[in-house]
Amino acid sequence: MIDKSKPDVLRVTEYVLDKAKLNTDFSVQSAAQSKELNGIGRHRIAEIMRNICLDPNGEGSLLTYTTVDDLNMDNNFSHWQLNANSYFSYLSYQSVEQAKESNKTAVNALRVAIAAMVVSIIIPLILA
């Protein structure tokens, strides 16, 4: 599930990755109507996808399928994928998030170790 408190670019990136993992086609319009991207308009989704995605159906299709106009060009369903830069940037983001969680776990382990040291020093002094 995509966290709606995240920035728009991250939400769209995760949406594209989720749909690619499920091998599901979608369009800019269908993405704008999805519950995962609720609150992000068609124009914003199209702009973000232009920056993070590969051409879905050959050269020039990215610009065509992300053009929001009266011809509904942005309603062409395609299999979207992130470009290399976006994909590796997302992996870097994931790495940083995992490092943050690891640091929290390490701090908690350190607190337990300190408490154990304090107890191991105090109990022999009390019993002596």
N, CA, C and O of each residue as an XYZ file, in Angstrom:
512
protein
N       0.842     -1.192      0.000
C       0.000      0.000      0.000
C       0.878      1.243      0.000
O       1.883      1.301      0.709
N       0.509      2.205     -0.772
C       1.282      3.432     -0.914
C       0.866      4.419      0.172
O      -0.320      4.692      0.353
N       1.850      4.950      0.894
C       1.615      5.911      1.966
C       1.278      7.267      1.358
O       2.084      7.833      0.619
N       0.094      7.792      1.663
C      -0.377      9.045      1.060
C       0.270     10.287      1.659
O       0.039     11.398      1.181
N       1.079     10.109      2.705
C       1.772     11.254      3.280
C       3.104     11.501      2.586
O       3.759     12.507      2.858
N       3.513     10.613      1.704
C       4.782     10.756      0.989
C       4.641     11.786     -0.128
O       3.531     12.097     -0.560
N       5.773     12.312     -0.592
C       5.729     13.280     -1.715
C       5.144     12.635     -2.975
O       5.203     11.419     -3.154
N       4.581     13.476     -3.838
C       3.940     12.991     -5.069
C       4.865     12.131     -5.916
O       4.442     11.088     -6.416
N       6.113     12.541     -6.089
C       7.046     11.799     -6.942
C       7.258     10.394     -6.399
O       7.290      9.427     -7.161
N       7.400     10.283     -5.103
C       7.603      8.962     -4.496
C       6.355      8.103     -4.631
O       6.449      6.906     -4.899
N       5.196      8.706     -4.447
C       3.941      7.951     -4.592
C       3.764      7.429     -6.012
O       3.372      6.279     -6.206
N       4.052      8.274     -7.011
C       3.918      7.845     -8.410
C       4.964      6.775     -8.726
O       4.664      5.806     -9.423
N       6.173      6.941     -8.226
C       7.222      5.943     -8.441
C       6.801      4.587     -7.890
O       6.938      3.568     -8.567
N       6.291      4.573     -6.670
C       5.851      3.318     -6.066
C       4.657      2.731     -6.814
O       4.528      1.512     -6.927
N       3.795      3.591     -7.316
C       2.642      3.130     -8.093
C       3.111      2.433     -9.370
O       2.631      1.349     -9.703
N       4.052      3.058    -10.084
C       4.587      2.467    -11.317
C       5.255      1.123    -10.997
O       5.055      0.144    -11.717
N       6.035      1.076     -9.933
C       6.701     -0.180     -9.551
C       5.697     -1.263     -9.180
O       5.857     -2.419     -9.573
N       4.669     -0.901     -8.431
C       3.637     -1.874     -8.049
C       2.924     -2.440     -9.267
O       2.707     -3.648     -9.363
N       2.563     -1.565    -10.193
C       1.868     -2.016    -11.409
C       2.791     -2.876    -12.283
O       2.338     -3.845    -12.891
N       4.074     -2.529    -12.347
C       5.027     -3.317    -13.137
C       5.212     -4.705    -12.512
O       5.325     -5.707    -13.219
N       5.239     -4.743    -11.184
C       5.390     -6.025    -10.486
C       4.197     -6.938    -10.767
O       4.358     -8.150    -10.907
N       3.004     -6.353    -10.849
C       1.790     -7.118    -11.130
C       1.567     -7.320    -12.632
O       0.625     -7.998    -13.041
N       2.447     -6.724    -13.448
C       2.337     -6.776    -14.909
C       0.982     -6.246    -15.384
O       0.323     -6.835    -16.241
N       0.594     -5.118    -14.798
C      -0.694     -4.489    -15.083
C      -0.498     -3.221    -15.888
O       0.318     -2.371    -15.533
N      -1.245     -3.095    -16.972
C      -1.215     -1.875    -17.773
C      -2.073     -0.805    -17.102
O      -3.052     -1.112    -16.422
N      -1.691      0.452    -17.305
C      -2.501      1.561    -16.804
C      -2.213      2.793    -17.641
O      -1.238      2.836    -18.392
N      -3.058      3.779    -17.505
C      -2.879      5.053    -18.202
C      -2.742      6.160    -17.163
O      -2.958      5.937    -15.972
N      -2.390      7.330    -17.618
C      -2.299      8.475    -16.714
C      -3.663      8.746    -16.092
O      -3.760      9.023    -14.896
N      -4.724      8.664    -16.907
C      -6.076      8.907    -16.383
C      -6.470      7.868    -15.335
O      -7.022      8.213    -14.291
N      -6.186      6.596    -15.616
C      -6.563      5.558    -14.644
C      -5.742      5.701    -13.364
O      -6.240      5.423    -12.273
N      -4.490      6.133    -13.491
C      -3.664      6.361    -12.301
C      -4.234      7.508    -11.466
O      -4.259      7.439    -10.237
N      -4.688      8.552    -12.138
C      -5.262      9.700    -11.426
C      -6.551      9.330    -10.698
O      -6.894      9.944     -9.688
N      -7.265      8.326    -11.211
C      -8.518      7.903    -10.591
C      -8.318      6.808     -9.546
O      -9.266      6.419     -8.864
N      -7.104      6.316     -9.420
C      -6.840      5.229     -8.476
C      -6.845      5.744     -7.044
O      -6.583      6.920     -6.793
N      -7.145      4.856     -6.118
C      -7.153      5.248     -4.710
C      -5.742      5.476     -4.184
O      -5.553      6.242     -3.239
N      -4.739      4.815     -4.788
C      -3.359      4.981     -4.342
C      -2.829      6.384     -4.607
O      -2.054      6.926     -3.819
N      -3.253      6.964     -5.721
C      -2.771      8.298     -6.086
C      -3.835      9.365     -5.904
O      -3.757     10.436     -6.506
N      -4.816      9.078     -5.087
C      -5.886     10.017     -4.801
C      -5.296     11.351     -4.342
O      -4.464     11.397     -3.435
N      -5.732     12.411     -4.971
C      -5.253     13.729     -4.594
C      -4.193     14.284     -5.523
O      -3.871     15.470     -5.455
N      -3.643     13.439     -6.397
C      -2.669     13.925     -7.375
C      -3.407     14.018     -8.708
O      -3.979     13.032     -9.172
N      -3.396     15.180     -9.312
C      -4.129     15.401    -10.557
C      -3.447     14.798    -11.775
O      -2.269     14.442    -11.739
N      -4.215     14.691    -12.854
C      -3.711     14.122    -14.111
C      -2.478     14.851    -14.614
O      -1.508     14.219    -15.032
N      -2.508     16.182    -14.578
C      -1.380     16.952    -15.091
C      -0.113     16.676    -14.283
O       0.973     16.540    -14.847
N      -0.257     16.596    -12.972
C       0.904     16.338    -12.102
C       1.432     14.923    -12.320
O       2.645     14.732    -12.408
N       0.561     13.940    -12.407
C       0.988     12.557    -12.650
C       1.693     12.458    -13.998
O       2.730     11.806    -14.113
N       1.129     13.105    -15.022
C       1.746     13.084    -16.351
C       3.136     13.716    -16.318
O       4.074     13.194    -16.920
N       3.264     14.825    -15.622
C       4.558     15.500    -15.516
C       5.589     14.605    -14.831
O       6.726     14.491    -15.289
N       5.186     13.977    -13.739
C       6.099     13.097    -13.006
C       6.487     11.892    -13.866
O       7.660     11.523    -13.933
N       5.499     11.283    -14.521
C       5.789     10.099    -15.339
C       6.711     10.440    -16.505
O       7.531      9.614    -16.906
N       6.586     11.643    -17.049
C       7.485     12.074    -18.123
C       8.933     12.076    -17.653
O       9.850     11.819    -18.433
N       9.130     12.369    -16.366
C      10.486     12.454    -15.817
C      11.036     11.127    -15.316
O      12.254     10.960    -15.247
N      10.174     10.181    -14.965
C      10.680      8.963    -14.331
C      10.509      7.694    -15.159
O      11.079      6.662    -14.804
N       9.749      7.732    -16.244
C       9.435      6.511    -16.988
C      10.144      6.412    -18.331
O      10.594      7.406    -18.901
N      10.225      5.176    -18.812
C      10.697      4.899    -20.163
C       9.540      5.036    -21.137
O       8.379      5.049    -20.729
N       9.856      5.140    -22.436
C       8.810      5.122    -23.465
C       8.089      3.772    -23.394
O       8.731      2.735    -23.562
N       6.791      3.757    -23.154
C       6.092      2.480    -22.985
C       5.897      1.687    -24.280
O       5.900      0.457    -24.256
N       5.730      2.377    -25.402
C       5.467      1.698    -26.684
C       6.320      2.275    -27.802
O       5.800      2.673    -28.844
N       7.599      2.320    -27.591
C       8.486      2.829    -28.617
C       8.773      4.307    -28.464
O       8.135      5.014    -27.684
N       9.742      4.747    -29.225
C      10.213      6.123    -29.127
C       9.092      7.132    -29.395
O       8.353      7.020    -30.373
N       8.990      8.103    -28.514
C       7.986      9.155    -28.648
C       6.679      8.862    -27.938
O       5.855      9.759    -27.763
N       6.475      7.612    -27.524
C       5.194      7.272    -26.886
C       5.084      7.859    -25.483
O       3.977      8.105    -25.005
N       6.205      8.085    -24.820
C       6.161      8.679    -23.477
C       5.514     10.051    -23.528
O       4.603     10.345    -22.754
N       5.979     10.879    -24.432
C       5.419     12.232    -24.559
C       3.962     12.177    -24.995
O       3.130     12.933    -24.492
N       3.653     11.287    -25.926
C       2.283     11.167    -26.425
C       1.337     10.711    -25.323
O       0.266     11.294    -25.155
N       1.714      9.678    -24.567
C       0.827      9.085    -23.561
C       0.744      9.897    -22.276
O      -0.098      9.625    -21.421
N       1.611     10.886    -22.139
C       1.547     11.749    -20.955
C       1.102     13.162    -21.313
O       1.290     14.094    -20.531
N       0.516     13.318    -22.490
C      -0.019     14.610    -22.908
C      -1.486     14.680    -22.516
O      -2.317     13.923    -23.018
N      -1.784     15.592    -21.618
C      -3.155     15.767    -21.138
C      -3.826     16.804    -22.020
O      -3.492     17.988    -21.958
N      -4.783     16.360    -22.852
C      -5.478     17.272    -23.759
C      -6.885     16.753    -24.035
O      -7.317     15.766    -23.441
N      -7.582     17.411    -24.921
C      -8.962     17.038    -25.247
C      -9.052     15.733    -26.024
O     -10.129     15.143    -26.103
N      -7.949     15.268    -26.598
C      -7.957     14.023    -27.370
C      -7.812     12.787    -26.487
O      -7.853     11.660    -26.980
N      -7.645     12.996    -25.194
C      -7.490     11.905    -24.222
C      -6.317     10.984    -24.546
O      -6.403      9.768    -24.376
N      -5.229     11.575    -25.012
C      -4.028     10.782    -25.287
C      -3.489     10.161    -24.004
O      -2.802      9.140    -24.045
N      -3.799     10.770    -22.877
C      -3.311     10.239    -21.605
C      -4.170      9.086    -21.087
O      -4.004      8.661    -19.944
N      -5.083      8.577    -21.910
C      -5.912      7.436    -21.522
C      -5.485      6.159    -22.260
O      -6.241      5.189    -22.303
N      -4.282      6.155    -22.840
C      -3.749      4.971    -23.495
C      -3.113      4.066    -22.443
O      -2.161      4.460    -21.769
N      -3.636      2.870    -22.309
C      -3.113      1.923    -21.336
C      -1.825      1.300    -21.873
O      -1.762      0.868    -23.024
N      -0.814      1.263    -21.033
C       0.482      0.715    -21.411
C       1.131      0.068    -20.202
O       0.714      0.254    -19.059
N       2.164     -0.695    -20.498
C       2.988     -1.289    -19.445
C       4.133     -0.312    -19.179
O       5.052     -0.197    -19.991
N       4.082      0.389    -18.050
C       5.044      1.434    -17.729
C       6.193      0.872    -16.903
O       6.005     -0.032    -16.089
N       7.380      1.418    -17.122
C       8.565      1.051    -16.351
C       9.360      2.308    -16.030
O       9.342      3.283    -16.781
N      10.055      2.266    -14.900
C      10.913      3.389    -14.534
C      12.161      3.406    -15.406
O      12.640      2.360    -15.844
N      12.681      4.602    -15.651
C      13.980      4.670    -16.330
C      15.065      4.287    -15.325
O      14.805      4.225    -14.123
N      16.266      4.032    -15.805
C      17.341      3.530    -14.945
C      17.655      4.484    -13.803
O      17.835      4.049    -12.665
N      17.722      5.767    -14.088
C      18.044      6.745    -13.056
C      16.995      6.750    -11.944
O      17.339      6.786    -10.762
N      15.733      6.715    -12.318
C      14.659      6.714    -11.322
C      14.669      5.435    -10.496
O      14.471      5.468     -9.282
N      14.900      4.316    -11.158
C      14.908      3.031    -10.457
C      16.039      2.978     -9.431
O      15.818      2.587     -8.284
N      17.244      3.368     -9.835
C      18.366      3.313     -8.907
C      18.258      4.380     -7.819
O      18.740      4.174     -6.705
N      17.643      5.496     -8.122
C      17.387      6.499     -7.084
C      16.397      5.953     -6.058
O      16.548      6.179     -4.858
N      15.384      5.233     -6.539
C      14.414      4.634     -5.619
C      15.086      3.575     -4.748
O      14.807      3.489     -3.553
N      15.972      2.767     -5.341
C      16.696      1.771     -4.552
C      17.570      2.438     -3.490
O      17.688      1.930     -2.375
N      18.177      3.567     -3.829
C      18.974      4.315     -2.852
C      18.094      4.823     -1.721
O      18.478      4.756     -0.553
N      16.926      5.326     -2.060
C      15.963      5.781     -1.056
C      15.599      4.632     -0.112
O      15.569      4.799      1.107
N      15.320      3.456     -0.701
C      14.973      2.289      0.116
C      16.126      1.911      1.042
O      15.902      1.542      2.195
N      17.343      2.001      0.549
C      18.526      1.682      1.349
C      18.649      2.618      2.550
O      18.943      2.180      3.662
N      18.421      3.903      2.316
C      18.480      4.883      3.405
C      17.388      4.595      4.442
O      17.638      4.667      5.645
N      16.186      4.270      3.976
C      15.093      3.963      4.902
C      15.423      2.731      5.753
O      15.135      2.708      6.950
N      16.023      1.716      5.139
C      16.415      0.517      5.893
C      17.524      0.841      6.884
O      17.544      0.299      7.989
N      18.453      1.723      6.499
C      19.520      2.123      7.406
C      18.954      2.850      8.625
O      19.441      2.661      9.740
N      17.936      3.673      8.420
C      17.294      4.361      9.544
C      16.695      3.352     10.524
O      16.847      3.492     11.738
N      16.021      2.345      9.997
C      15.431      1.304     10.853
C      16.518      0.519     11.581
O      16.366      0.191     12.758
N      17.600      0.220     10.893
C      18.719     -0.505     11.507
C      19.334      0.306     12.633
O      19.696     -0.245     13.672
N      19.453      1.613     12.433
C      20.000      2.480     13.479
C      19.102      2.492     14.712
O      19.602      2.482     15.837
N      17.800      2.513     14.518
C      16.877      2.465     15.659
C      17.038      1.163     16.425
O      17.039      1.161     17.656
N      17.175      0.059     15.709
C      17.362     -1.249     16.346
C      18.686     -1.282     17.105
O      18.751     -1.813     18.214
N      19.738     -0.719     16.518
C      21.046     -0.696     17.169
C      21.014      0.135     18.446
O      21.610     -0.257     19.449
N      20.337      1.262     18.426
C      20.221      2.106     19.624
C      19.484      1.358     20.729
O      19.887      1.411     21.891
N      18.410      0.663     20.374
C      17.677     -0.111     21.372
C      18.533     -1.242     21.940
O      18.488     -1.503     23.142
N      19.303     -1.908     21.099
C      20.195     -2.977     21.561
C      21.265     -2.415     22.494
O      21.626     -3.048     23.486
N      21.769     -1.228     22.172
C      22.758     -0.585     23.032
C      22.167     -0.268     24.401
O      22.826     -0.468     25.421
N      20.952      0.213     24.432
C      20.282      0.506     25.712
C      20.129     -0.752     26.557
O      20.354     -0.726     27.767
N      19.750     -1.839     25.924
C      19.608     -3.107     26.653
C      20.965     -3.563     27.176
O      21.056     -4.037     28.309
N      22.013     -3.432     26.381
C      23.355     -3.834     26.802
C      23.834     -3.000     27.985
O      24.427     -3.530     28.924
N      23.578     -1.703     27.936
C      23.971     -0.832     29.053
C      23.202     -1.211     30.309
O      23.785     -1.282     31.391
N      21.915     -1.453     30.181
C      21.112     -1.861     31.342
C      21.628     -3.181     31.915
O      21.688     -3.344     33.134
N      21.996     -4.114     31.054
C      22.524     -5.394     31.520
C      23.850     -5.210     32.248
O      24.106     -5.874     33.252
N      24.699     -4.307     31.742
C      25.982     -4.038     32.412
C      25.748     -3.419     33.783
O      26.401     -3.792     34.757
N      24.827     -2.486     33.857
C      24.536     -1.832     35.129
C      24.016     -2.850     36.137
O      24.437     -2.854     37.294
N      23.104     -3.709     35.701
C      22.551     -4.729     36.592
C      23.649     -5.704     37.028
O      23.704     -6.094     38.194
N      24.521     -6.097     36.094
C      25.579     -7.058     36.441
C      26.609     -6.467     37.393
O      27.288     -7.220     38.090
N      26.747     -5.161     37.445
C      27.674     -4.513     38.374
C      26.990     -4.283     39.730
O      27.612     -4.486     40.772
N      25.735     -3.866     39.726
C      25.036     -3.503     40.967
C      24.667     -4.742     41.792
O      24.830     -4.718     43.012
N      24.184     -5.807     41.182
C      23.745     -6.982     41.928
C      24.875     -7.599     42.745
O      24.632     -7.923     43.907
N      26.092     -7.789     42.232
C      27.158     -8.316     43.091
C      27.505     -7.378     44.256
O      27.864     -7.840     45.339
N      27.396     -6.043     44.029
C      27.692     -5.106     45.122
C      26.634     -5.188     46.217
O      26.949     -5.057     47.400
N      25.380     -5.405     45.822
C      24.299     -5.501     46.809
C      24.417     -6.804     47.600
O      24.181     -6.825     48.808
N      24.779     -7.873     46.926
C      24.877     -9.180     47.581
C      26.105     -9.328     48.418
O      26.163    -10.231     49.252
N      27.121     -8.465     48.234
C      28.373     -8.609     48.972
C      28.292     -8.063     50.370
O      29.274     -8.115     51.111
